[in-house]
Amino acid sequence: MNSIYLIASALSQFGDVRAGYIPADLKVAQVILVIAAGLSIHCLVTAGIRRASVAFCGGVAVSSFALLYVGPPYGSSTFVIGFAVVLGVLTAMRFSANTAIASIIIFLIGSALTVTSVPANGQFPEAMSLMAVNVIAGAGAIICLSQLLVILNPGRAPAWRSIAIQIAGSWIVAISVLVIAISSQTNFF
Amino acid sequence: MSGFVHPVRGWDHVAAMVAVGLWGTFLGRPAIWVLPVVFPLVMALGGAAGVLGLPLPGVETGIAISSVVLGALILGKVRMPLWSAAIIVGVFAIFHGYAHGIELPAAANPVSFAVGFVVATGLLHLAGIALGLVTALPRGEIFVRAVGGLITAAGAGFLLGII
């Protein structure tokens, strides 16, 4: 119950999009990324908590420097949703990555989360603090979702739980593909 | 909400979605999770084709045939290799996805619509899986095969325009 409450609290920060802090396309991409990353715990657990933390922070740091010196990449939301598709496929397949692959995936999650946390407006100090808050909140949501799945324990749980997680992974893929198709056709964002 | 109720309102969709879960349970592991995973993955591609406006003839016919075929496979207790079962389900998923996809751009909030219909589709699969679990009960298999017969009959009704 605590995990569900924490997830709800962390996800509530996604309401920031209404205040104009984060562009709508990046926010949609961030929500999809957070859920996909949280669900893919099964393939990431081999990295271990210490290596995962280092990889995640490394991804955030590299992305932050890139954003600072190069600026946000064009079509970043599409790339992030595309990455969420990969995570969803891994979840649906119950893919088990080795330590190196798991660390690379976590590095990319940190990197992608940072890219989707760039505020639409605001000057340097304020924008950086807003971005930091978004990254931390996003990471918190991923950890809470992962923790919930650890409690459910898909490895040793009754079959229906692991089936439900795999099906949820396929939903993420389906939703991501549709969002990419929508964003390419309409002026929704 | 409109996306969520879209598959549920159409009985042709409901029958086929439930049949996918039901057939997966009937085939046992790993089909019980492979089929409900394959369906939304391929359905999204069909949905994307619908959003992009690519032509696909005979969509409604394909949806009706999906109920007929999937119901008949359950009724006949047909066991086949996993890859061929996945291909059958995947082909039908394209028609279902396309039918949803062509309505996406016109939706008030296309992203919510997409989320709604994917989740509704998945829940219908889970309902089919839950229904299929009665095969563990005495005479449960007969019940499940009878449901397969009903789905086939309903599909024939959709195909002939009776229902």
Boltz contact constraints between the chains, C-beta under 6 A:
constraints:
  - contact:
      token1: [A, 28]
      token2: [B, 111]
      max_distance: 6.0
  - contact:
      token1: [A, 92]
      token2: [B, 37]
      max_distance: 6.0
  - contact:
      token1: [A, 163]
      token2: [B, 33]
      max_distance: 6.0
  - contact:
      token1: [A, 166]
      token2: [B, 33]
      max_distance: 6.0
  - contact:
      token1: [A, 166]
      token2: [B, 37]
      max_distance: 6.0
  - contact:
      token1: [A, 167]
      token2: [B, 36]
      max_distance: 6.0
  - contact:
      token1: [A, 167]
      token2: [B, 122]
      max_distance: 6.0
  - contact:
      token1: [A, 170]
      token2: [B, 37]
      max_distance: 6.0
  - contact:
      token1: [A, 170]
      token2: [B, 40]
      max_distance: 6.0
  - contact:
      token1: [A, 170]
      token2: [B, 41]
      max_distance: 6.0
  - contact:
      token1: [A, 171]
      token2: [B, 40]
      max_distance: 6.0
  - contact:
      token1: [A, 171]
      token2: [B, 118]
      max_distance: 6.0
  - contact:
      token1: [A, 171]
      token2: [B, 122]
      max_distance: 6.0
  - contact:
      token1: [A, 173]
      token2: [B, 41]
      max_distance: 6.0
  - contact:
      token1: [A, 174]
      token2: [B, 40]
      max_distance: 6.0
  - contact:
      token1: [A, 174]
      token2: [B, 44]
      max_distance: 6.0
  - contact:
      token1: [A, 174]
      token2: [B, 118]
      max_distance: 6.0
  - contact:
      token1: [A, 175]
      token2: [B, 114]
      max_distance: 6.0
  - contact:
      token1: [A, 175]
      token2: [B, 115]
      max_distance: 6.0
  - contact:
      token1: [A, 175]
      token2: [B, 118]
      max_distance: 6.0
  - contact:
      token1: [A, 177]
      token2: [B, 44]
      max_distance: 6.0
  - contact:
      token1: [A, 177]
      token2: [B, 48]
      max_distance: 6.0
  - contact:
      token1: [A, 178]
      token2: [B, 44]
      max_distance: 6.0
  - contact:
      token1: [A, 178]
      token2: [B, 47]
      max_distance: 6.0
  - contact:
      token1: [A, 178]
      token2: [B, 114]
      max_distance: 6.0
  - contact:
      token1: [A, 179]
      token2: [B, 111]
      max_distance: 6.0
  - contact:
      token1: [A, 181]
      token2: [B, 48]
      max_distance: 6.0
  - contact:
      token1: [A, 181]
      token2: [B, 51]
      max_distance: 6.0
  - contact:
      token1: [A, 182]
      token2: [B, 51]
      max_distance: 6.0
  - contact:
      token1: [A, 182]
      token2: [B, 110]
      max_distance: 6.0
  - contact:
      token1: [A, 185]
      token2: [B, 51]
      max_distance: 6.0
  - contact:
      token1: [A, 186]
      token2: [B, 105]
      max_distance: 6.0
  - contact:
      token1: [A, 188]
      token2: [B, 110]
      max_distance: 6.0
